[in-house]
């Protein structure tokens, strides 16, 4: 009987179900977007119930033509990180919409902690900078602002979790209340040295430990589900990790010094630093990279808030073009950006700038500026932000990077990949599976089920499909200098 892995990639913009065989070949996929809510400035929300229902729907649609009784299935999950849900454990109903990682409502809470000189102690325990990007300040804001929620939390009636925890709890009818080490390490409530929730951090944000899920390694079995009765017999939920960590694993970055860039709604740059949680240099954070095969590997990481989200904004809000896939043709219709620089600080600037109050802006427009210049500047802004971060990363790891493993939808844009390679003077390597996060979840699923018992067994499954070699021109330094000047203008 064939065994198939359903990988759920629950991202910021959509829920994707992908079907893999045990050779890690993707056989089919089904995607379903969900609504973004912006109720007021700085607020970014998702409907957690909609995300769950979409998860059920994409699984059912993915397998609608496959005989369930003749095959074996298991479920793996990778998810948008930091986005947090608080819900009533008796009714299963969230007390509000989910607070998305882009949300900045917790910035005053974070500023108060920074003013109290707590930055060092928080980073020593959690590996993270005090920032509203991480889950803790959002949960505190909800408990402070929703009537009766603080009392309910203290009485043990409320649960909280990142999207993985919410989906696992819902899929198992409330029987499994778990998260994994990678998602836990992005909450600002988890001690990355003890690998457990930290009492001091919980107290700092006024969050009772009773709200917190049990933390398991990524290659654990997290429960069983019938997916609302769709499967005749329960299937295992095995293999869970945050999306950027999934990409690290999916790109086979198992060894110290290997790293990747994920181009998504935002972008994550992460490098494996080994089995010791080293202090991150300025502008970076230290997170659990992944936990598997009895060991925990850590990573330096920096996060960029708006990359793919910038392209979506160009399409949906400005309506300059119909779809991001059309942008390459438009960008290459002009031979330069025309002096236009787009700083997409829609939700502030993340690493290495960490300017939550920064606002987006377009610098350098003239009467000669065209739609093509704006689109090209938006694409270039992605590459500039990646360079900002990788320059810090390279210095922290002691030298230049040999190659960058890249994944995500924007990697299909050849103009962007070439500009990125030129800017970094480093080859950009893309693999057969564009959705490396899902591949990482599949690998963790296989480790959980003992399909594989070592990293060496799976390294050969990585198939390189495209290498973009740098061909930097002499004007690259001047372009980057102008970008830095644009950032300085807006910060």
N, C-alpha and C positions, 0 to 999 in steps of 0.2 A: 504494500500500500504506500503510495507516494505521500511524503510530508511536505506541506507548503507553509510558508511563513507570511502572515499578513502584517506588513509594517505600516503602522499609523504614524504619519508625520503631521502633527498638529501644529501648524505654524501660525504666525501673527495674522496672516491674511486668509488662510484656507486650511481645511482638513483634507489630507491626502491619504488614500489607502493604496498600497502597492503590494502586489503579490509576487513573492520570490520562491524559487525552488531551492533545494539544499546545495546547489552549486552557486548560489547567490546571483542567479540570473533573474532579472525582473521580467515577469510574464505579462503583467497587466497593471493598470492603475485607474483610479477614479478620484477626481478632485471636487471639492465643494467649498466655495467661499462663504465667509460669514461677515456680518455687518460690523462696521467700525463706528463707535459712538464717541463724539466729542462734545459733551454737554456744556463745557465752559473752558476757558483758556487753561491750558495745562493738563486737562483731564482727557485721558484716553481709556476707553472701556470696551469690553467684550461681554456678550451675553453667554455666560457659562452653560446655561441650559441649551442654547442653540448649538454651542460647540459639541456638547454631548450628543444631541440628536443628530447632528451632522456626522459625527463619528459612527454612530449606528448605521446611518444611511449609506455612507461610503463603503462600509464593509459589506452591506447587503447588496449594493449595486455592483461592487467588485466581483462578487461570487454568484451573481444572479443566474449565470449560465453554467455553473459548475456543479456536478453531483456531489453534495456534501457528504453523503453516506459512504462514498467510495474512496474518499481521501482523508488524510489526517491534516489538521491545521493547528497552528498556534499563533499567538498574537504578540507582536513587539511594539513598543511605543517610544517615539522620540517627540519632543515637544518644545514649543516656545518657552523660554526660561523666564524666571522672575515674575511673570504674570501670575497673579494670585487671586484665589477664590476663598471667601469665608462663607460657610454654610451651617445651617441648623442640622445637627446630627440626627434629630428625631424625624424631621419632615423631609430632609434632603434638599431643602430650598436655600439657595444663596441669599444672604442678607442684602446684597447689592450686586450690581454687575461686577465682573472681574476687573481688577485694576491692572492694566497692561504695563509692560516694562517701559514703555515710552512715556507713561504718565509721570508728571512732575508735581503732583499735589503734595507730596511729602517733603518738598524742598525746605520748608520752614522748620520742620521737625529735624531734618538732617543738619540744617544750619545751626540750630540750637545745640546739637551734640558736638558739632565742630567747635562752636564757641566755648564749649565746656572742656575743650582740649581732650576729647575722647577719640580723636582720629587714630592715634597710635594704638591704643588698647583694642579698639574694634578691629583694626587691620591685623594686629598680632593674632587674634583669635579666629577671625573669619576669613582673613586673606583679602578682604574687600575694602575699598574706600567707602566712606559714608556718603551715600548718594541715593536719591529717590529711584534710580534705575532698579535697585534691588528691592526685594519684597517687603522687608520689615516695616519701612515707614508707611507704606500703603495700608498694611494691616492696622498699624497704630492709628492712622487717620480714620479708618472705618470704625474702630472701637471707640474713638473719641467723638465721632460725629453722628453715628446712627444710634438713636435713642434705645436704651435697654441692652445694647450689644455688649458693653463692657461687663455688665452684671451677668448676662447670659454666658459670656466667656468664662468668668470666674466660677460660675456654677457648673462648668463642664458641658454646657449645652452646644457650644460652637466648635467647629473644626475649621482648620485652614490648610491650604495646600496649593502648590503650583499645579499647573494643568495636568501633569501626569497623575498626581494624587487624586485630583477630582475625577478624572476618567476612570482610574482603577476602582475607586470607591463606587462610582455609578455603575460600572460594568459588572461589578461583583455584588450588586444590590446591598452595598454597605458592609460587606463582610471583610473586605481587605482595605486597610487604611495604611498605605505604604507610600514611600517615596524612595528615590535612589540617592546615592552620595553626590552625584553631579548636580541635580536639581536642588538638593538641600544646600549645597555649597554656594548657591546664588541667592540665598534668602537674607544674608547678613545676620542669621540667627544660629548658624551651624559652626561648630569648632572644627576646623579642618585638620587639627592635630589629633584630637580625641575621636573624631568621626562620630560625633553625637551633638544633639542640641545643647547649646551653652546656656547655663542658668543665668549668668551675668548678662548676656546679650538679650535673652528673653525678658529679664527684669527691666533692662534699659528701655525696651519698647513696650512694656506693660502687657506682654503676651503670655498667658498661662501655658505651661508645658502640656496640659491636657489637650490643647488645640493641635498639637504637633503629631505628624505621622511617624511610624517606625521607619527607620532608615535602613535600607538594604543595599548591597553591592549591585552594580548594573547587571551582572549576569545571574541574577536570582530569579526564582519563580515568584510572581507577585499575586497569584490567585487564579481563579477559574471563572469563565463567563460563557453564557450561551448567547450573548449579544441580543438581549430582549427576546430570547426564545428562538432566534434564527437558526442556531446550531442544534441539532437533535440531542447532542451530548456536549457537556461543558468542554471548552478548550482552554489550554493554559495561556496565561499572560506571562511571558518570559522574555526578559531583556528590556530594560527601560533606561533611558538617559536623555539629558537635555540635547537640543538639536546641534549646538556647536560641538559638544563632546561627541555626539554621534558622528559628526563629520570628521573629527580627529581620528576616531576609530575606523570609520569607513574609508579614510585615506591611508589606513594602515600605519598611522604615526605611533607605533608601539614603543619606539626607542627614544631615549633622551636626545633632544636636539632636533627632532623632526617636528614639522608644523604645517598648518593649513590656514587658508582664508576661505570663509564661507560668505558668498555674496547672496544675501537674502533681503528681507525688508530692511534690516540693518545688516551690519557685517561684523563678524567675529574673526579675530586673528588669535590663534592659540598655538603654543609650542610646548611639547612634552619636556618637562624638566626633571623627570625621574621620580623616585619614590620618596623624596624628601620635600616637604612644603617650604620652599625657600621664600624669603621675603622678596616681594616684587619691587623693582625699581620704580621711580616716580613715573606716574602715568599709566602703570599697569596694575593688574591685580593677580593674586594667586588663587586658583580654584582647584578642586578635584578634577583632574583630566578625565579619568575613568577608574572604576574599580572592577577588576576581573581576575579570575583564576587565583584568587586568594591574595591579591596584591592591590595596592592603591597607587596610582600614578597621578602626579600633579602637573599643572600647566600654568605658565604665564599667559595672561589673556588681556586683550584690550577690545572694547566694543565700540562700534560706530553706530549711532542711532538711526541715521537716515541715508541709505544707499538705494536699495530697490524701492523704498518708500518714496524717494525723491522722484523716481521715474513714474511711479503710480500717480503722484501728485500732478506731475506735468500732464498726464493723460486725463485724469478724472476731474481735477479742479480747474486747471488752466485750459484743458481740452486743446492743447497745441497739436496733439497727434492722437491717433486712435488707440495704439497699443505699444508697449515697450519694444516689441519685436520689430516695429517699423522705424525705430530711432537710429539704427546704424546707417541706413540709407540716407536719412536726413542729415546726420552728423557729418558724414563724409562728402556731402554735397558742397561743403565749404572747406577751405584749406587750413583754417585755424579757428580758434574760438573768438576771433575778432576783438580780443582784449576783454572778453566777458568772463567773470568768475562767479560761480554759484556756490554760496556757502549754505548748505542745507541744514541749518540749526533749528529745525522745526520743533524739536523737543530738547533744545540745548545741544551742546557738544559733549560727546563722550570722550574716551581716551584718545590721545594723551592730554587733551585740553581740560576736560572735566569742568565745563562751564555750563551749568544747568540753566542759567538765566540768559544765555546767548539766544539771539533771534536770527532766523534765516534772512538772507539778503542776496541780492544780485548786484555785483560791482562791475563798473566799466561799460555800461550801455551807452550807445550814441544813437543818433538818427539812422546810422547805417546798420544797427543791430537787427538781425532777422530771426525768424523762428528757428532756423537751423543753428545759429550761433547759441541760442538759449539751450537747445537740446544738446548740442555738443558740450556746452559748459556743464550741464547737469550730469552727463556721462563722465566727463573729466573729473568732476567733484568726487566721484566714487574712488577713482584711482589716487587722487591727491590724499584723501583721508586714509586710504590703506597705506600709502607711503608714510604719512605722519606717524602711524603706529608701528610700521615695520622698521623704521629707522631706530625707534626706541628699543624695539625687540632685538634687533641685530646687535645693538650696543650692549644690551643686558646679557645676551648669550655669548658675547665675546667675539663677534666678527660678522662678516657678511653672510647672508643666507644663500645656500647653493641652488635652491629651487623653491618655488611656492606651489603647494598642492591646492588647487582651487576647485570649488564646487558651487552650485546654485544657478538659478535661471539666468542671471546676467552673464555667465560664462559663455553663453551662446552668441554674445555680441562681440564679434571679432575686432571691431574698432576699440572697444573697451579693453579687451585682453591685450591687444598690441600696445595700446597707450600705457597700460599698467606695466607690462614687461619693459617698455622703454624707460618709463619713469624710475623703475626700481633697478634697471640694468640686471635683471634676473629672469630666468626662464619661468613661465607660468605653465604648470602641468595640470591638465584636466583628464579625468578618468571616464571609463565607459558609463558608470552610473552617475548621472548628473546629481541625483539626490543622495549625496554621501551620508547625510544624517540617517536616512532610512537604512542604508547599507550597514552603518554602525549598529543600529538597533537589531538588524538581522544577525550580525555576528555575535552580539551579546545573547540573542535568543539561542543561537547554536551552542555557545559556551554553557548557557544555563541548562540546556538539554543534553549536555555532554556529547554533542555531535562532533565538536572539536575540543581538544584538551590543551592546545598550545597556540601561541601566536604564529609560530612558523607554519602551522597547517593552513592558515588562511591568507598569508602574505601573497601567495601566488594567484589569488582571486582578483587582485587589483590589476585592471587592464587600462593602460594609458591610451587615450584616443587622440589627444592633441597636446602638442608642446608649442607654445608661442615663445620664440626666441627674441631677445631684445635687439632693437636696431635704433638705439637712441641718437637723436640729432643734437647738434650743438646748442639748440635753443631750449632744451629740456631744463637746464638749471635756471634759466630766466623765467620760464613758465612757472616752475615751482616756487621761485622767489616771489612772483606776483600773487600766487595762491596764498602764501604765508602772510603777505601784506593785506590781502582781502580778509583773511581770518582775523588778523589783528584789528582791522577797521571795525569789525562787528563784535569784538569781544572786549 
